[in-house]
């Protein structure tokens, strides 16, 4: 479902917006802005699609194998965190494979200087959940 929602929002933006077009949702705070990101997070590695794709596939496979091997010992929070990370990584990988770039649209002007997408949100929330699990919840178990 997460992957479908990510791909659906990207499709709607790509079909409804001109490149770089921006529509304010909350004045001075939040806009939908159509950006084609040819790099990775924060625009790093622009134009290096093959390197990015290889690193992404390696990360997806490594996380998937880790989850499969450890599924009985992972907490619910870890399962959810890894599900979010994999959904986001696969969503952005689909973009790179079929479009040659990642569609970004979430633009919090004045708060954050980068435009991002739901897949990026999934990845960041997933990482946050893993950090909470490892640093806070596991520490309290000891």
BALUMLO-514801 format. One record per residue: x, y, z of N, C-alpha, C in turn; residue number from 1. Coordinates in steps of 0.1 Angstrom, whole numbers. Atoms other than C-alpha are relative to their C-alpha. Layout:
# residues N
n_c1: X n_c2: Y n_c3: Z ca_c1: X ca_c2: Y ca_c3: Z c_c1: X c_c2: Y c_c3: Z num: NUM
...
This chain:
# residues 142
n_c1: 8 n_c2: -12 n_c3: 0 ca_c1: 0 ca_c2: 0 ca_c3: 0 c_c1: 9 c_c2: 13 c_c3: 0 num: 1
n_c1: -10 n_c2: -12 n_c3: 0 ca_c1: 29 ca_c2: 24 ca_c3: 8 c_c1: 6 c_c2: 3 c_c3: -13 num: 2
n_c1: -6 n_c2: -1 n_c3: 13 ca_c1: 45 ca_c2: 17 ca_c3: -25 c_c1: -10 c_c2: 6 c_c3: -10 num: 3
n_c1: 10 n_c2: -5 n_c3: 10 ca_c1: 12 ca_c2: 23 ca_c3: -44 c_c1: -3 c_c2: 15 c_c3: 3 num: 4
n_c1: 2 n_c2: -14 n_c3: -3 ca_c1: 6 ca_c2: 56 ca_c3: -26 c_c1: 11 c_c2: 9 c_c3: -5 num: 5
n_c1: -12 n_c2: -8 n_c3: 5 ca_c1: 41 ca_c2: 68 ca_c3: -34 c_c1: -1 c_c2: 1 c_c3: -15 num: 6
n_c1: 0 n_c2: 0 n_c3: 15 ca_c1: 38 ca_c2: 58 ca_c3: -71 c_c1: -12 c_c2: 8 c_c3: -5 num: 7
n_c1: 12 n_c2: -7 n_c3: 4 ca_c1: 3 ca_c2: 73 ca_c3: -73 c_c1: 2 c_c2: 15 c_c3: 1 num: 8
n_c1: -3 n_c2: -14 n_c3: -1 ca_c1: 14 ca_c2: 107 ca_c3: -60 c_c1: 10 c_c2: 5 c_c3: -10 num: 9
n_c1: -9 n_c2: -4 n_c3: 10 ca_c1: 43 ca_c2: 108 ca_c3: -83 c_c1: -6 c_c2: 0 c_c3: -14 num: 10
n_c1: 7 n_c2: 0 n_c3: 13 ca_c1: 21 ca_c2: 99 ca_c3: -113 c_c1: -9 c_c2: 12 c_c3: -1 num: 11
n_c1: 9 n_c2: -12 n_c3: 0 ca_c1: -4 ca_c2: 126 ca_c3: -104 c_c1: 8 c_c2: 13 c_c3: -3 num: 12
n_c1: -8 n_c2: -12 n_c3: 2 ca_c1: 23 ca_c2: 152 ca_c3: -101 c_c1: 6 c_c2: 1 c_c3: -14 num: 13
n_c1: -6 n_c2: 0 n_c3: 13 ca_c1: 40 ca_c2: 142 ca_c3: -133 c_c1: -10 c_c2: 3 c_c3: -11 num: 14
n_c1: 10 n_c2: -2 n_c3: 11 ca_c1: 8 ca_c2: 142 ca_c3: -153 c_c1: -7 c_c2: 14 c_c3: 2 num: 15
n_c1: 7 n_c2: -12 n_c3: -3 ca_c1: -6 ca_c2: 174 ca_c3: -137 c_c1: 8 c_c2: 13 c_c3: 0 num: 16
n_c1: -9 n_c2: -11 n_c3: -2 ca_c1: 24 ca_c2: 197 ca_c3: -133 c_c1: 10 c_c2: 2 c_c3: -12 num: 17
n_c1: -12 n_c2: -2 n_c3: 9 ca_c1: 50 ca_c2: 213 ca_c3: -156 c_c1: 12 c_c2: -1 c_c3: 9 num: 18
n_c1: -13 n_c2: 1 n_c3: -8 ca_c1: 86 ca_c2: 207 ca_c3: -145 c_c1: 2 c_c2: 14 c_c3: 7 num: 19
n_c1: -3 n_c2: -12 n_c3: -8 ca_c1: 94 ca_c2: 232 ca_c3: -117 c_c1: -12 c_c2: 8 c_c3: 4 num: 20
n_c1: 12 n_c2: -7 n_c3: -4 ca_c1: 58 ca_c2: 243 ca_c3: -114 c_c1: -3 c_c2: -3 c_c3: 15 num: 21
n_c1: 2 n_c2: 0 n_c3: -14 ca_c1: 48 ca_c2: 250 ca_c3: -78 c_c1: -14 c_c2: 5 c_c3: 3 num: 22
n_c1: 13 n_c2: -4 n_c3: -5 ca_c1: 14 ca_c2: 252 ca_c3: -62 c_c1: -1 c_c2: 1 c_c3: 15 num: 23
n_c1: 1 n_c2: -1 n_c3: -15 ca_c1: 10 ca_c2: 266 ca_c3: -27 c_c1: -11 c_c2: -7 c_c3: 6 num: 24
n_c1: 10 n_c2: 7 n_c3: -8 ca_c1: -9 ca_c2: 244 ca_c3: -3 c_c1: -3 c_c2: 8 c_c3: 13 num: 25
n_c1: 0 n_c2: -9 n_c3: -11 ca_c1: -1 ca_c2: 264 ca_c3: 28 c_c1: 9 c_c2: 11 c_c3: -3 num: 26
n_c1: -8 n_c2: -12 n_c3: 4 ca_c1: 11 ca_c2: 299 ca_c3: 20 c_c1: 13 c_c2: 1 c_c3: 8 num: 27
n_c1: -13 n_c2: -3 n_c3: -6 ca_c1: 48 ca_c2: 305 ca_c3: 27 c_c1: 6 c_c2: -12 c_c3: 7 num: 28
n_c1: -4 n_c2: 11 n_c3: -8 ca_c1: 51 ca_c2: 270 ca_c3: 42 c_c1: 1 c_c2: -13 c_c3: -8 num: 29
n_c1: 0 n_c2: 13 n_c3: 7 ca_c1: 41 ca_c2: 240 ca_c3: 20 c_c1: -5 c_c2: 2 c_c3: -14 num: 30
n_c1: 4 n_c2: -1 n_c3: 14 ca_c1: 39 ca_c2: 237 ca_c3: -17 c_c1: 2 c_c2: -14 c_c3: -7 num: 31
n_c1: -3 n_c2: 11 n_c3: 9 ca_c1: 36 ca_c2: 209 ca_c3: -43 c_c1: 9 c_c2: 6 c_c3: -11 num: 32
n_c1: -9 n_c2: -5 n_c3: 10 ca_c1: 66 ca_c2: 215 ca_c3: -66 c_c1: 5 c_c2: -12 c_c3: -8 num: 33
n_c1: -4 n_c2: 11 n_c3: 8 ca_c1: 74 ca_c2: 192 ca_c3: -95 c_c1: 15 c_c2: 1 c_c3: -3 num: 34
n_c1: -14 n_c2: 0 n_c3: 2 ca_c1: 111 ca_c2: 184 ca_c3: -94 c_c1: 5 c_c2: -14 c_c3: -5 num: 35
n_c1: -6 n_c2: 12 n_c3: 5 ca_c1: 131 ca_c2: 157 ca_c3: -113 c_c1: 13 c_c2: -1 c_c3: 7 num: 36
n_c1: -12 n_c2: 2 n_c3: -8 ca_c1: 158 ca_c2: 145 ca_c3: -89 c_c1: 8 c_c2: -11 c_c3: -7 num: 37
n_c1: -9 n_c2: 9 n_c3: 7 ca_c1: 186 ca_c2: 128 ca_c3: -109 c_c1: 11 c_c2: -5 c_c3: 10 num: 38
n_c1: -10 n_c2: 5 n_c3: -10 ca_c1: 206 ca_c2: 121 ca_c3: -77 c_c1: -7 c_c2: -8 c_c3: 11 num: 39
n_c1: 7 n_c2: 7 n_c3: -11 ca_c1: 198 ca_c2: 107 ca_c3: -43 c_c1: -4 c_c2: 11 c_c3: 10 num: 40
n_c1: 5 n_c2: -9 n_c3: -10 ca_c1: 188 ca_c2: 123 ca_c3: -10 c_c1: 8 c_c2: 13 c_c3: -1 num: 41
n_c1: -5 n_c2: -14 n_c3: 0 ca_c1: 194 ca_c2: 161 ca_c3: -10 c_c1: 7 c_c2: 3 c_c3: -13 num: 42
n_c1: -6 n_c2: -3 n_c3: 13 ca_c1: 204 ca_c2: 160 ca_c3: -46 c_c1: 14 c_c2: -5 c_c3: -2 num: 43
n_c1: -14 n_c2: 5 n_c3: 1 ca_c1: 237 ca_c2: 142 ca_c3: -40 c_c1: 1 c_c2: -10 c_c3: -12 num: 44
n_c1: -3 n_c2: 9 n_c3: 11 ca_c1: 253 ca_c2: 122 ca_c3: -69 c_c1: -8 c_c2: 3 c_c3: -12 num: 45
n_c1: 8 n_c2: -3 n_c3: 12 ca_c1: 234 ca_c2: 141 ca_c3: -96 c_c1: 6 c_c2: -6 c_c3: -13 num: 46
n_c1: -4 n_c2: 6 n_c3: 13 ca_c1: 236 ca_c2: 123 ca_c3: -130 c_c1: 8 c_c2: -13 c_c3: 1 num: 47
n_c1: -8 n_c2: 13 n_c3: -2 ca_c1: 252 ca_c2: 91 ca_c3: -116 c_c1: -10 c_c2: -11 c_c3: 2 num: 48
n_c1: 11 n_c2: 9 n_c3: -1 ca_c1: 222 ca_c2: 69 ca_c3: -123 c_c1: 5 c_c2: -15 c_c3: 3 num: 49
n_c1: -4 n_c2: 14 n_c3: -2 ca_c1: 242 ca_c2: 36 ca_c3: -126 c_c1: 6 c_c2: -3 c_c3: 14 num: 50
n_c1: -6 n_c2: 2 n_c3: -14 ca_c1: 261 ca_c2: 41 ca_c3: -93 c_c1: -12 c_c2: 0 c_c3: 10 num: 51
n_c1: 11 n_c2: -1 n_c3: -9 ca_c1: 229 ca_c2: 51 ca_c3: -75 c_c1: -8 c_c2: -12 c_c3: -1 num: 52
n_c1: 8 n_c2: 12 n_c3: 2 ca_c1: 210 ca_c2: 22 ca_c3: -90 c_c1: 6 c_c2: -12 c_c3: 7 num: 53
n_c1: -7 n_c2: 12 n_c3: -6 ca_c1: 236 ca_c2: -4 ca_c3: -80 c_c1: 0 c_c2: 1 c_c3: 15 num: 54
n_c1: 0 n_c2: -1 n_c3: -15 ca_c1: 239 ca_c2: 10 ca_c3: -44 c_c1: -14 c_c2: -2 c_c3: 5 num: 55
n_c1: 13 n_c2: 2 n_c3: -5 ca_c1: 201 ca_c2: 10 ca_c3: -41 c_c1: -4 c_c2: -14 c_c3: 0 num: 56
n_c1: 3 n_c2: 15 n_c3: 1 ca_c1: 197 ca_c2: -26 ca_c3: -53 c_c1: 7 c_c2: -7 c_c3: 11 num: 57
n_c1: -8 n_c2: 7 n_c3: -10 ca_c1: 225 ca_c2: -37 ca_c3: -30 c_c1: -7 c_c2: 2 c_c3: 14 num: 58
n_c1: 6 n_c2: -3 n_c3: -13 ca_c1: 208 ca_c2: -19 ca_c3: 0 c_c1: -13 c_c2: -7 c_c3: 1 num: 59
n_c1: 13 n_c2: 7 n_c3: -1 ca_c1: 173 ca_c2: -33 ca_c3: -8 c_c1: 2 c_c2: -15 c_c3: 2 num: 60
n_c1: -3 n_c2: 15 n_c3: -1 ca_c1: 187 ca_c2: -69 ca_c3: -12 c_c1: 5 c_c2: -3 c_c3: 14 num: 61
n_c1: -6 n_c2: 2 n_c3: -13 ca_c1: 208 ca_c2: -66 ca_c3: 20 c_c1: -11 c_c2: 1 c_c3: 11 num: 62
n_c1: 10 n_c2: -1 n_c3: -10 ca_c1: 179 ca_c2: -53 ca_c3: 41 c_c1: -10 c_c2: -11 c_c3: -1 num: 63
n_c1: 10 n_c2: 11 n_c3: 1 ca_c1: 155 ca_c2: -79 ca_c3: 27 c_c1: 5 c_c2: -13 c_c3: 6 num: 64
n_c1: -6 n_c2: 12 n_c3: -5 ca_c1: 179 ca_c2: -107 ca_c3: 35 c_c1: 1 c_c2: 1 c_c3: 15 num: 65
n_c1: -1 n_c2: -2 n_c3: -15 ca_c1: 185 ca_c2: -93 ca_c3: 70 c_c1: -13 c_c2: -2 c_c3: 7 num: 66
n_c1: 13 n_c2: 1 n_c3: -6 ca_c1: 148 ca_c2: -91 ca_c3: 77 c_c1: -4 c_c2: -15 c_c3: -1 num: 67
n_c1: 4 n_c2: 15 n_c3: 1 ca_c1: 142 ca_c2: -127 ca_c3: 64 c_c1: 7 c_c2: -8 c_c3: 10 num: 68
n_c1: -8 n_c2: 8 n_c3: -9 ca_c1: 170 ca_c2: -141 ca_c3: 84 c_c1: -3 c_c2: 2 c_c3: 15 num: 69
n_c1: 2 n_c2: -4 n_c3: -14 ca_c1: 160 ca_c2: -123 ca_c3: 116 c_c1: -15 c_c2: 3 c_c3: 3 num: 70
n_c1: 14 n_c2: -3 n_c3: -1 ca_c1: 122 ca_c2: -121 ca_c3: 112 c_c1: -6 c_c2: -4 c_c3: 14 num: 71
n_c1: 6 n_c2: 5 n_c3: -13 ca_c1: 115 ca_c2: -141 ca_c3: 144 c_c1: 5 c_c2: 8 c_c3: 12 num: 72
n_c1: -6 n_c2: -8 n_c3: -11 ca_c1: 137 ca_c2: -119 ca_c3: 166 c_c1: -2 c_c2: 15 c_c3: -1 num: 73
n_c1: 3 n_c2: -15 n_c3: 2 ca_c1: 127 ca_c2: -85 ca_c3: 152 c_c1: -12 c_c2: 4 c_c3: 8 num: 74
n_c1: 12 n_c2: -6 n_c3: -7 ca_c1: 104 ca_c2: -63 ca_c3: 172 c_c1: -10 c_c2: 5 c_c3: -10 num: 75
n_c1: 10 n_c2: -5 n_c3: 9 ca_c1: 72 ca_c2: -50 ca_c3: 158 c_c1: 4 c_c2: 13 c_c3: -6 num: 76
n_c1: -5 n_c2: -13 n_c3: 4 ca_c1: 88 ca_c2: -16 ca_c3: 156 c_c1: 11 c_c2: -2 c_c3: -11 num: 77
n_c1: -10 n_c2: 3 n_c3: 10 ca_c1: 117 ca_c2: -30 ca_c3: 136 c_c1: -6 c_c2: -5 c_c3: -13 num: 78
n_c1: 7 n_c2: 5 n_c3: 12 ca_c1: 94 ca_c2: -49 ca_c3: 112 c_c1: -6 c_c2: 12 c_c3: -7 num: 79
n_c1: 6 n_c2: -12 n_c3: 6 ca_c1: 75 ca_c2: -16 ca_c3: 106 c_c1: 10 c_c2: 9 c_c3: -6 num: 80
n_c1: -11 n_c2: -9 n_c3: 5 ca_c1: 107 ca_c2: 4 ca_c3: 102 c_c1: 6 c_c2: -6 c_c3: -12 num: 81
n_c1: -6 n_c2: 6 n_c3: 12 ca_c1: 122 ca_c2: -20 ca_c3: 77 c_c1: -10 c_c2: 0 c_c3: -11 num: 82
n_c1: 10 n_c2: 0 n_c3: 11 ca_c1: 89 ca_c2: -22 ca_c3: 58 c_c1: 0 c_c2: 14 c_c3: -6 num: 83
n_c1: 0 n_c2: -14 n_c3: 5 ca_c1: 89 ca_c2: 16 ca_c3: 55 c_c1: 13 c_c2: 3 c_c3: -9 num: 84
n_c1: -13 n_c2: -2 n_c3: 7 ca_c1: 126 ca_c2: 17 ca_c3: 44 c_c1: -1 c_c2: -7 c_c3: -13 num: 85
n_c1: 0 n_c2: 7 n_c3: 13 ca_c1: 121 ca_c2: -10 ca_c3: 18 c_c1: -10 c_c2: 5 c_c3: -10 num: 86
n_c1: 10 n_c2: -6 n_c3: 9 ca_c1: 89 ca_c2: 6 ca_c3: 5 c_c1: 5 c_c2: 12 c_c3: -7 num: 87
n_c1: -5 n_c2: -12 n_c3: 5 ca_c1: 106 ca_c2: 39 ca_c3: 1 c_c1: 11 c_c2: -3 c_c3: -10 num: 88
n_c1: -12 n_c2: 3 n_c3: 9 ca_c1: 138 ca_c2: 24 ca_c3: -15 c_c1: -5 c_c2: -6 c_c3: -13 num: 89
n_c1: 5 n_c2: 6 n_c3: 13 ca_c1: 118 ca_c2: 3 ca_c3: -40 c_c1: -8 c_c2: 11 c_c3: -8 num: 90
n_c1: 8 n_c2: -10 n_c3: 7 ca_c1: 95 ca_c2: 33 ca_c3: -48 c_c1: 10 c_c2: 9 c_c3: -8 num: 91
n_c1: -10 n_c2: -8 n_c3: 7 ca_c1: 125 ca_c2: 55 ca_c3: -57 c_c1: 8 c_c2: -8 c_c3: -10 num: 92
n_c1: -7 n_c2: 9 n_c3: 10 ca_c1: 142 ca_c2: 26 ca_c3: -75 c_c1: -9 c_c2: -1 c_c3: -13 num: 93
n_c1: 9 n_c2: 1 n_c3: 11 ca_c1: 111 ca_c2: 22 ca_c3: -97 c_c1: 1 c_c2: 13 c_c3: -9 num: 94
n_c1: -2 n_c2: -13 n_c3: 7 ca_c1: 114 ca_c2: 59 ca_c3: -106 c_c1: 13 c_c2: 0 c_c3: -9 num: 95
n_c1: -13 n_c2: 0 n_c3: 7 ca_c1: 151 ca_c2: 55 ca_c3: -115 c_c1: 0 c_c2: -9 c_c3: -12 num: 96
n_c1: 0 n_c2: 10 n_c3: 10 ca_c1: 145 ca_c2: 24 ca_c3: -136 c_c1: -9 c_c2: 4 c_c3: -12 num: 97
n_c1: 10 n_c2: -2 n_c3: 11 ca_c1: 114 ca_c2: 36 ca_c3: -156 c_c1: 0 c_c2: 15 c_c3: -4 num: 98
n_c1: 0 n_c2: -14 n_c3: 4 ca_c1: 119 ca_c2: 74 ca_c3: -156 c_c1: 14 c_c2: 6 c_c3: -2 num: 99
n_c1: -14 n_c2: -5 n_c3: 0 ca_c1: 157 ca_c2: 79 ca_c3: -152 c_c1: 2 c_c2: 11 c_c3: 10 num: 100
n_c1: -1 n_c2: -10 n_c3: -10 ca_c1: 150 ca_c2: 102 ca_c3: -123 c_c1: -11 c_c2: -3 c_c3: 11 num: 101
n_c1: 10 n_c2: 1 n_c3: -10 ca_c1: 130 ca_c2: 104 ca_c3: -91 c_c1: -9 c_c2: 12 c_c3: 0 num: 102
n_c1: 9 n_c2: -12 n_c3: 0 ca_c1: 99 ca_c2: 126 ca_c3: -90 c_c1: -2 c_c2: 4 c_c3: 15 num: 103
n_c1: 1 n_c2: -6 n_c3: -13 ca_c1: 99 ca_c2: 149 ca_c3: -59 c_c1: -11 c_c2: 10 c_c3: -1 num: 104
n_c1: 11 n_c2: -10 n_c3: 0 ca_c1: 70 ca_c2: 172 ca_c3: -49 c_c1: -3 c_c2: 6 c_c3: 13 num: 105
n_c1: 4 n_c2: -6 n_c3: -13 ca_c1: 68 ca_c2: 179 ca_c3: -12 c_c1: 11 c_c2: 11 c_c3: 3 num: 106
n_c1: -9 n_c2: -12 n_c3: -1 ca_c1: 83 ca_c2: 214 ca_c3: -7 c_c1: -4 c_c2: 8 c_c3: 12 num: 107
n_c1: 2 n_c2: -8 n_c3: -12 ca_c1: 84 ca_c2: 229 ca_c3: 27 c_c1: 9 c_c2: 12 c_c3: 0 num: 108
n_c1: -8 n_c2: -12 n_c3: 2 ca_c1: 98 ca_c2: 263 ca_c3: 18 c_c1: 1 c_c2: 8 c_c3: 13 num: 109
n_c1: -3 n_c2: -7 n_c3: -12 ca_c1: 114 ca_c2: 282 ca_c3: 46 c_c1: 2 c_c2: -9 c_c3: 12 num: 110
n_c1: -3 n_c2: 10 n_c3: -11 ca_c1: 116 ca_c2: 251 ca_c3: 68 c_c1: 11 c_c2: -9 c_c3: -5 num: 111
n_c1: -9 n_c2: 10 n_c3: 6 ca_c1: 135 ca_c2: 227 ca_c3: 45 c_c1: 4 c_c2: 4 c_c3: -14 num: 112
n_c1: -4 n_c2: -5 n_c3: 13 ca_c1: 155 ca_c2: 236 ca_c3: 14 c_c1: -1 c_c2: -10 c_c3: -11 num: 113
n_c1: 0 n_c2: 10 n_c3: 9 ca_c1: 150 ca_c2: 203 ca_c3: -3 c_c1: -14 c_c2: -5 c_c3: -3 num: 114
n_c1: 13 n_c2: 6 n_c3: 4 ca_c1: 120 ca_c2: 189 ca_c3: -23 c_c1: 1 c_c2: -15 c_c3: 1 num: 115
n_c1: -1 n_c2: 14 n_c3: -2 ca_c1: 112 ca_c2: 153 ca_c3: -15 c_c1: -13 c_c2: -7 c_c3: -3 num: 116
n_c1: 13 n_c2: 7 n_c3: 4 ca_c1: 85 ca_c2: 126 ca_c3: -20 c_c1: -4 c_c2: -9 c_c3: 12 num: 117
n_c1: 4 n_c2: 9 n_c3: -10 ca_c1: 66 ca_c2: 101 ca_c3: 0 c_c1: 10 c_c2: -12 c_c3: 3 num: 118
n_c1: -10 n_c2: 10 n_c3: -2 ca_c1: 92 ca_c2: 74 ca_c3: -5 c_c1: 11 c_c2: 4 c_c3: 9 num: 119
n_c1: -10 n_c2: -6 n_c3: -9 ca_c1: 117 ca_c2: 97 ca_c3: 12 c_c1: -5 c_c2: 0 c_c3: 14 num: 120
n_c1: 6 n_c2: 0 n_c3: -13 ca_c1: 93 ca_c2: 101 ca_c3: 40 c_c1: 0 c_c2: -14 c_c3: 7 num: 121
n_c1: 0 n_c2: 13 n_c3: -5 ca_c1: 89 ca_c2: 64 ca_c3: 44 c_c1: 14 c_c2: -4 c_c3: 5 num: 122
n_c1: -14 n_c2: 3 n_c3: -4 ca_c1: 127 ca_c2: 59 ca_c3: 45 c_c1: 4 c_c2: 7 c_c3: 13 num: 123
n_c1: -4 n_c2: -7 n_c3: -12 ca_c1: 132 ca_c2: 86 ca_c3: 71 c_c1: -7 c_c2: -4 c_c3: 12 num: 124
n_c1: 8 n_c2: 5 n_c3: -11 ca_c1: 104 ca_c2: 75 ca_c3: 93 c_c1: 4 c_c2: -14 c_c3: 4 num: 125
n_c1: -5 n_c2: 13 n_c3: -3 ca_c1: 116 ca_c2: 39 ca_c3: 90 c_c1: 13 c_c2: 0 c_c3: 8 num: 126
n_c1: -12 n_c2: -1 n_c3: -7 ca_c1: 151 ca_c2: 49 ca_c3: 101 c_c1: -2 c_c2: 6 c_c3: 14 num: 127
n_c1: 3 n_c2: -6 n_c3: -13 ca_c1: 137 ca_c2: 70 ca_c3: 129 c_c1: -5 c_c2: -11 c_c3: 10 num: 128
n_c1: 6 n_c2: 10 n_c3: -8 ca_c1: 117 ca_c2: 40 ca_c3: 142 c_c1: 11 c_c2: -10 c_c3: 4 num: 129
n_c1: -11 n_c2: 9 n_c3: -4 ca_c1: 148 ca_c2: 18 ca_c3: 141 c_c1: 9 c_c2: 6 c_c3: 11 num: 130
n_c1: -8 n_c2: -7 n_c3: -11 ca_c1: 168 ca_c2: 44 ca_c3: 161 c_c1: -8 c_c2: 0 c_c3: 13 num: 131
n_c1: 7 n_c2: 0 n_c3: -12 ca_c1: 140 ca_c2: 46 ca_c3: 186 c_c1: 0 c_c2: -14 c_c3: 6 num: 132
n_c1: 0 n_c2: 14 n_c3: -5 ca_c1: 139 ca_c2: 8 ca_c3: 189 c_c1: 14 c_c2: -3 c_c3: 6 num: 133
n_c1: -14 n_c2: 4 n_c3: -4 ca_c1: 177 ca_c2: 4 ca_c3: 192 c_c1: 5 c_c2: 8 c_c3: 12 num: 134
n_c1: -6 n_c2: -8 n_c3: -10 ca_c1: 186 ca_c2: 34 ca_c3: 213 c_c1: -9 c_c2: 2 c_c3: 13 num: 135
n_c1: 8 n_c2: -3 n_c3: -11 ca_c1: 156 ca_c2: 39 ca_c3: 235 c_c1: -7 c_c2: -13 c_c3: 6 num: 136
n_c1: 7 n_c2: 12 n_c3: -5 ca_c1: 135 ca_c2: 7 ca_c3: 238 c_c1: 9 c_c2: -11 c_c3: 4 num: 137
n_c1: -10 n_c2: 10 n_c3: -3 ca_c1: 164 ca_c2: -17 ca_c3: 238 c_c1: 8 c_c2: 3 c_c3: 13 num: 138
n_c1: -8 n_c2: -5 n_c3: -11 ca_c1: 183 ca_c2: 4 ca_c3: 263 c_c1: -9 c_c2: -2 c_c3: 13 num: 139
n_c1: 9 n_c2: 1 n_c3: -12 ca_c1: 152 ca_c2: 3 ca_c3: 287 c_c1: -2 c_c2: -15 c_c3: 4 num: 140
n_c1: 2 n_c2: 15 n_c3: -3 ca_c1: 151 ca_c2: -36 ca_c3: 284 c_c1: 12 c_c2: -5 c_c3: 9 num: 141
n_c1: -12 n_c2: 4 n_c3: -8 ca_c1: 186 ca_c2: -38 ca_c3: 300 c_c1: 0 c_c2: 3 c_c3: 14 num: 142
